[in-house]
Amino acid sequence: MLISATSLSLRSGTATILDHVDFRVAAGEIVVLIGPNGSGKTSLLRALLGLVRTKGEIARKPSLRIGYVPQNFARDRSLPITAGRFARLFAKRAAVEASFERVGIAALGDHQLASLSGGELARVMLARAIASKPELLILDEPLAGVDVAGEAALYHLIAQIRDEIGCGVVLVSHDLHVVMAQADRVVCLNGHVCCEGKAEQVVADPAFAQLFGPHVAGELALYAHRHDHVHPHASTGSA
């Protein structure tokens, strides 16, 4: 196990953000974390990263290497910094160049960060996250501002990277169809864990239908049935 949380709880004033949440990620596993806005998804990721103090227990593999892509990355368009120089703030040049090559943006290293499109920026952030060969990759809605075609390509790329380096992946996404395409396990969060398991199990759970509505549950259940043979990136290997 790379990381696990047991009975994790977090409050902000009188509001309960996380209520006795159990969560785990194993090497080689893609876990998709879903839930409505305000359900505590980002708070859970920040707790796993050690950025917020919570009640409960978090256990990490010793010296666990984590790559992180935050939900929002606000670019200062007045700051003259290239994509390559930005990434080299976090990793050595050779590692950055290799990661840029791997995600298909080798030519963007000398481009100004402020000038990149949403899809290009998403790949820069992913390249920065994988430059250190992480054992755990945490991606908090990494494809905001990316068009539909770009989303599909990047989700596929994330699964390929998982296979290549054997890392565990935690992926937050509002695009519920990606759950069917790439997830090994789905965790549905709304302050607490409503349901979890294989994608087809989760969308059949009454808690899922209550949270997202029966129409969404029915649509995704049909999608899962039509695509239940498409899981080419499932892996049980360890890093």
Residue, then its C-alpha position, 0 to 999 in steps of 0.5 A: m500500500l502506498i498511502s492509506a487514511t483511516s477515519l479521517s475527519l476535518r472540520s472548518g468552523t461548524a462545517t464538517i468537510l470530511d467525516h471518518v473517511d477511509f481511503r487507500v491507494a496501492a501501487g499500479e492502481i488508478v483510483v478515481l475520486i468523484g463527488p459533487n462540488g463541496s464534497g471534500k475531494t480537494s480537502l482529502l487530497r490536501a490531507l493526503l499530501g500533509l497540507v492540512r491537519t486532520k483527525g484520524e490516521i494517515a500512513r504512507k510508504p516510507s520516503l514516498r515520492i509524490g507527483y501533484v497536479p493541483q486543481n487550479f494553477a493561476r499563471d501570472r501573465s506578467l511573469p516572464i518564465t518559460a515552460g521548461r524553466f518553470a518545470r526545472l524549479f522542481a526537477k533537474r534539467a535531464a529529468v524535465e527534458a525526458s518528461f516533456e518528451r514523454v508527454g509530447i511537448a518537447a518543443l514547448g520548453d522555450h515557450q512562455l508559460a503565459s502563452l500556452s493553451g489549456g491543453e498545453l499547460a495541462r501537459v506541462m503540469l503533468a510533465r512537471a509531476i512525473a519528472s521525479k518518477p513518483e510512486l504516487l501521482i495525485l491529479d486534482e481535476p488536471l484537465a480544466g480548460v482542455d477540450v473534449a478531444g484533448e481530455a481523452a488523449l490526456y486520460h489515455l496518457i495518464a494510464q500509459i504513464r501508470d503502466e510505465i512507471g508502476c505508480g499509483v494514481v489518484l484522479v479527481s474528475h467531473d467527467l464521470h465517463v472517464v471513470m468507466a474508461q480508466a478507473d481500477r476503483v472508484v470512490c464516491l465522496n460526499g463528506h463521507v465515502c458514499c460507495e466505492g468499488k469497480a465503476e459498474q458497481v458504483v453506478a449501480d449503488p443506490a447511494f450513487a443515484q441519490l447523489f447524482g440522480p437516477h438519469v446520470a446513474g442509468e446513463l453511466a450504467l449503460y455506458a459501463h455495460r457497453h464498455d465493460h471489455v475496455h480496461p487495457h491499462a488495469s495493473t496489479g504491479s507494484a512500484 
